[in-house]
Amino acid sequence: MPDSKPIHAAIYVRISKDSEQMGLGVKRQEKLCRELLERRGWDLYDAYRDNDVSATRSDSRPAYERMVRDITDGLVQGIVVYAVDRLTRSPRELEDVIDWADEHKLELASVTTDINLATPDGRAMARNQGMFAKLEAEKQSLRLKAKLQQLAEDGRHVGPRPFGWDWSVNEDGTKGKDLVINEHEAGLVKEIADKVLSGATLYSIVQYLNEEVQIRTARGAKWRSQNVRKLLMRPSNAGIKVHNGIELREGDWPKIFDRDKHERLVALLTDPSRVTNRGTSVKHLLSGLVVCALCNSPMHSNASREHKVDYTLADGTVKTSVTHRPGKYRCHPPGCQKASQNREMIDHMVTEYVLGLLRREGVEIFGGDMELVENTQERIASIKAKLALNTDRWIEGKITVEQYDRANAALQPQLSQAEKELRLAMPSAEFQEFAGPGVDQAWEQADLHKRRQVIRVLQDAGFKVKIGQLGRKARYQPGAVPAFNPDTVELWWGDQRLNPPRDARATN
């Protein structure tokens, strides 16, 4: 006797792009699916709708995933779709549907094709439709990439509205396709760019935008450090059009600031030595920048404190002895912890030598190497031309995707290395005041963060400070500064020690 148990079916509808966000496409699909459901005599369990969702590019299809859970739970015994490619464009996912037909006796009904997953012919038909759907998806992807490439080469902005610009307005009041400056937002981009170049942290910028200015991102979210970093590093700020990591041409939108500022921001925000921790702020000039001469580990500051000792006189009077212990730079790693010296004296000593270095070497350090800049720029232009040619050949169908990826994989590291060399060779407008005779005044006016930045740049150029043990001779020498021995504080410029020990200086 045939099983008269009714089939509880799911209607699944999907449309990849709903430009007007009205859901008309899925409504038309659902109407036809409901008519087919009635003809089959199935009961509707639920309708699952994924509107404006791609079956190939989307990481998540919420309605589809909910339907899968209902199938595996035994709540759904049939699926009604407009066409197989509405259900999936992936042959792998289609095999899941066929497996469900075996395991859960699932039936599949399509408005456009009669498919019976219970027969070999029906499964073959479903697989063929899935294969051609996948083929069409890949062709569509190629057409889309070619379209985006053409728009990029024409200098057009592709994507949602970026912070700092608005969409133009056509004469009839509709939204245009060009970008125009949003004066308020663009002014903020300029302001925070200057703040960061002057030493402000990304975290402080986040606090400023969220709490003081009370403005949101272009998508309406609160600012985070990652958002600010991307905002300041995007090439579009300087009117540069980049597509797939390749600089194509100048964009057809008004720039917010010039290329020089853009390149300085990129150099600063990609510097590996840049401190990004938003935790307790550094309070001392050399904390983490000086190293132990014994184990080469970074040394950090210990706070100054008073040491109190109570003692009793012969007559029974209790008195307190107070000894001031200065703050120190101390080696902390277990196994060493032997070097520790007066922080204030080391700060003063290093500052004097740093100012001397800047007077002598500042122009060379911060002035850049213009010959190297020109040579590196030519090398970058050559690599970018090869990348662009590679893209053109792929779009024209002269090379395969594998050949395209292989060429890009070889050229991109070369481009990254050349761009790094260019940043190192570029003149640093951020530190120009520290080069030449005005260095003393610039140092006096700079805050702690800026001074530490200058020392980091000097370290990149070869400046090192190593702190050794205090030594018994210095510890007990009459009139010596507490916890400080300048002979065991080594200041190096490359391979040359700037402050030989006093015994060596006397010998010379």
N, C-alpha and C positions, 0 to 999 in steps of 0.2 A: 504494500500500500504506500503510495507516494507520501513524502513528508509534507504536511500542509502548514508547517511552522512558518509564520511570515518572516520575510527578510527585512531587517532594520538597516536602512541604507543611509549613507552620508552623501550629501551633495558637496562637492569641493569645487570652488570657483576661484580663479586668480587672474589678475591682469598685471603685466610688468610695469607699465607706466600709466598713471592717471594724472595727466598734466593739470587738469582742472580740479582734482581732488573731489569729484562728485560721485564716484563709484558707479557710473552708468554702465561701464563695461562688464563689471561683475553682476550687475542687476540683469543685463540681457542674458548672460550665460546662465544665471540661476533660473530665469523664467523657462528657458528651453530644457534645462535639467529637470525641473519640476514636472514638465509635461512628459518627459521620458519616464520619470519615476512612476507616474500614474499609469502609463501604458504598460509598464512592467508589472504593476500591481504590488510594488514594494511600499513599505511604510517608511516615512521620513523620520530618521532618528535626530539629525541635526544638519544644519547648513554651515559649512566652514568656509570663511571668506578671507582671502589674502589680497587686499587691494593695494596697488602700487608696489608690488613685491616681485622681484625677479626670481625665477626658478634656478638660475645659474650663478648670479652674482651675489645673492643674499646669503648671509651667514645664518639667518634665522627666518623661518616662515611660521609664525606663531600658530595660525589656524591649522596648517598642515601637521605640525608637531602634536597638536591637541588631538587631531583625528587619528594619528598613528597610535597614540596612547589608548584611545577608545577601541581601535581595532584589536590591539594586543590584549585588551581587557575583556574582549568578547562582546562588546556592546554594539558593534557594527559588523554586519555580514556582507555589505555591498557598498560600492562607491559609484556614484554617478558624476561624470565630468563632461564638459563640453567637447574636449578633445584630449588625447593622451598627453600632448605637450603642455596642457594646462596643469596636469598632475605633476609631471616632472620632465625635465629635458636631460636627465642624466640616466644613461643605460644602467648604471649601478643601482640607482634608486628604483628603477623599473623592475629589476630583479628582486628587490625587496617586496614589491607588490605581488609578483608571481609567487614568491615564497609564502606570502600571506594566503594566497589562493590555495596552496597545498595544506598549510598548517591550520588555517582558520576557515577553510571553505569559502574564502572571500570571492565575490563576483564583481566584475567591473563592467560598467555600461557607459558607452560614449555616444554623445549626440551625433557626432559626425561619422562614426564607424561602428559596425557591429562586431564586438570583440568577445570571445568566449575563452577565458583563461583556463577552462577545464580541458581544452583540447590542444594538441600540439600545433594545429594550424592557427588557432586563436592566439597562442603564445607567440608564434612566429610573427603573426601580423602585429601584435603589440610591440615586439622587439624591433621590427622594421620601422614602425612609426616612431619609436623612441630614438632609433639610430638617426633617422632623417631629422627629427626635432633637434638632436644634438648637433647635427651638421648645420642646420639653419642657425642655431644659437652661435656657433663658432663663426659663421659667415657674418652674422649680425655684429658680433664683437669686433671683427676686422673692419667692418664698415664704420662702426662707431669710433674705433681708434683712428682710422683714417680721417674721419670728420673732425675729431678733436685735434689731431695733428695739423690739419689745414687751418682750423681756427687759431691754433697757437702760432703757426707760421705767419698768419695774417696779423698777429699782435692782439687778438681779441682775448678778453678775459673769459675763462671757462669755469663755471661753478657758481656757488651761491655768492651773495653780496659779501665782500670782505670788509672788515672793520676799517673805517677811514674813508670809505667811499659810499655813495648812493647810486642807485640806478637812475639813468636819465629818464626824462618824461617826454613822451611824444606830444605832438600838437593836439592830438585828440584826447590827451590825458592818460593814455595807457602807458604801461611801463616800457621804457626803451631797453636797448641792448648794450648801451655804453655806460661807462663808469664816470661819475663826476665827484669831485671832492666834497666830503662831508666836513665842513670847516671845524666843527667842534671835535669830532673824533680824530681827524688828521692832526689837529693841534695837540691833542693828548698823545698821539703817537710820537710827534716831535719832542714833546716835553719829557716823556719817559725815556726816550732814546738818549737825550742829553743827560738825564739823571743817571742812567746806567753807565754811560761813558765817563761820568764824573765819580763813579765808585759806588752808586746805590746798588743794593742787592735786589734780585728778582722778587724775593719775599716782601721787601719793603714796597716795591711797586704794586704787588698784589694787594697789600693792605691799603695803599693809596687809592687804587682804582675802586676797590670794593667798599671801603669805609668812608673815605673823604669825598671822592668824586661821585661815588654811588652810581656807577655805570656798568652795564653788562656787556658781554661779548656780542658779536653780530648775531649769534644764535640764541641770545637771551640767557646765557649761563653766567655764573660767577667766575671771576678770573682765578686762575691758578698759575703757579710758576711756569708750567709747561706751556700754557696759552701765551703768556707774556713773552717767553723765549721764542716761540714760533712767530709771534707777531713782529718782534724786532728783527728777526733774521730773514723774513720773507723777501725775496728779490723784488716783488711787486712794489714795495715801498719806494724803490729807486727807479721804478718804471721799466724793470727788466722782465721780459717774458721767458720763463723757463718751462720746458715740457719734458717729462721723463728724465729729469736731472740735467737736461741740456739747455744752455742759454741759446735762444733762437734769435731774438731781436728785441728792440725796444717795444714796449707795449703801447697800445693806443689810448692809454688812460693817463691822467696827470699824476706825476710823481709826488710823493710826500717829502722826501729828502733826496740828496744826491748819492751817487754811487760810492763816493769816498766814505761817507758816514755809514752806508750799508756795509762796506767791507770792513770798517773798523769794528762795527757791532758783531759781525760774524767772527772776526778774529778774536774778539774779547769773549764771546759766549761759547766758542768752541775750544778755548784754551784749556788743556787738560789740568793745568795747575790751578784753575779757578776754583775757589772754595764755594760750594753750593749749599752747605749745611746751614739751615735756618735756626739752629739751636742757639745755645749761649754764645753771645757775640764775643769776639776776641778783644781783650782789654789791654794787651801789651804788645809793643812794637814787634818783637822777634819771636813770640810764642809760636812754635811749630816751624819756624824758619831757620833756626840754628840747630846744629846737630852735636851729638856727643863725640868728642875726639877719640873715645875708646871703642864705642860700638856702632857709631855712625847713625844712631837713632835720633829722630826729631826730639827736641827738648821743649818742655812747656813750663809755664810759670807757676810757682807756688806763692801764695799770698804772704805778705809781711805780717808779723804778729809780735806780740809782747809775751815774753816768758817770765812768769812770776814764781818766786821761790820764797816760802816763809821760813824764817829761822828765829831761834830763841836765844836771847842774850843771857849772861850769867845771872843777872838780876831777875830773870823771868820775863822780861819784855819781849814781845813778839814783833818782829819787823819783817817787811816784805822787800825783797830785792827784785827789781824790774829790769829785764834786759830786752832791748829792742832787737828783734831778728829781722833783717831786711828780706824783702821778696827775692826769690832766686829763680833762675832758669835751672831746671833739674832734669836729669836723665831718669826716666821712670821704668823702662822695661826690666822685668825680672832677669837676674843674671848679671846685670851691670849696676845701675843706680849709683855710680861712683862719682860722676861729675855733677857739680852743683855750685853756682857762683852768683854773685850779687847782680840782680836784674837791672837795677837803676844804673849801675856803673857800666854794665855791658851795653845797655841801650845808648848811653852817652858816647861810649867809645866807638861803637859801630856807626852811629850817626855821623861822627866827625869823619870817619874814613869814607862813608857813603857820599857825603857832600864833596869830599876831595875827589872821589872817582867821577862824580857827575860833572864837576868843573873841568876835569881833564878829558873824560871819555864820553860825556853826555851827548855831544853832537853826533858822534859816530854810532853810539848805541841807539839813540832815538831818531837819528836822521835818515836811516835807511840806506840802501844801496840801489841807486836808481838804475845803474847799468844792469844789475841782476834783476830788478823789477821788469825792465823792458824785455830781457831775454826770456824770463819766466812767462810773461804775458804772451809772447809769441808762441811759446811751447803750449800754453793753455789753449790759445786760439786754434792751433793745429790739432790738438786732441779733440776739441769740440767739433771741429770740421769733420773729423773722422767719425765721431758719434752721429752727427747729423746725416752724413752720407750713408752710414749703416742703416739709419732709420728710413731714409728715402728708398734704399734698395729693398728693405723689408716691405714697405707699403706698396712698391711697384711689383712685388712678387718675385724678385730676382734672387732672394735668399729665403731659407726656411726660418721658422721661429727659433730652432735650435742654433742655427748659424748666427742669427741676430743676438741671441742671449750670450753665446760664446764670445762674440766680438765685444759686446758691452762689458762682459765680465773682465776682459783683458784691458779695456780702455779706462773704465771707471777708477780703478786704483791709481793709474797714472795721473788722471785728472785730480784726484784727491791729494796726491803727493805734491803735484805742481801748485795747487792752490794753497797748500800749507806753506810751501817755500815762498810763495808770493806774499803771504801775510807776514812772514818773518822779515822779508826784505823791504816791506813798505815803510815809509816814514810814519812815525807815530805822532799824530797831532794831539793825542790825548796827553802825552808827556813832554810836549815841546818846551813848556816852561821850566822843565828840569834839566834842560840842556843849555850850558853856557853860563854867563855871569849872573843871571837872575835866579840861580838855583837856591841860594840861601833864603830868599824871600818866598819862593814857591814852596819850599819845605816848611817854612814857618806857618804859611797860610793853609797848608794841606791838613786834612784830618787824618786820623790813624789809619783808616782803610786805604786812603790814597797813598800814604807813605809805605804801607805794606805792599801795595801794588808795585811801586817803584822798586822796592827791594826784590820782589819776585822777578821783575824784568832784568835786574842786574844779575840775579842768580842764573837766569837763562843764558846770560852772556858770560858767565864764569865766576861770579862772586860767591864765596862760601865763607861761613862763620862756623868754626869748630871750637867747642868749649871743653877744656880738659879739667883734671882734678885740681883742687886748690893748692895742695902741697903743704907740708908742715912748715917749711921755711916762710912762706907767705902768711900762714895762719898765725904765727907767733912773732912776726916782724914788728918792732915798735912803730907806732904811727900808721900802720897799714889800714887800708879801708876794709871793713869787715867783709869776710867771705868774697874777696876779689883778688885775683892774681892775673894781671894783664899779660904776663909771660905765657900763661897756659890758655889764653884766648887767642885762637889763630884766625887771622883774616887772610883769605886767599883771593887772588885775581888770576884765574887760570892756574898755572903751575907756580906762580910767584907769590910768596908770602909777603903781605904788605907790612906786617908788624913783627919783624924778627925779635926774639927775646932780647932783653936788655943786656945780658952778658955778651950776646953776639954783636949788638950795636956798639958796645964799648970796645970790643976787639977790633972792629972795623974802624 
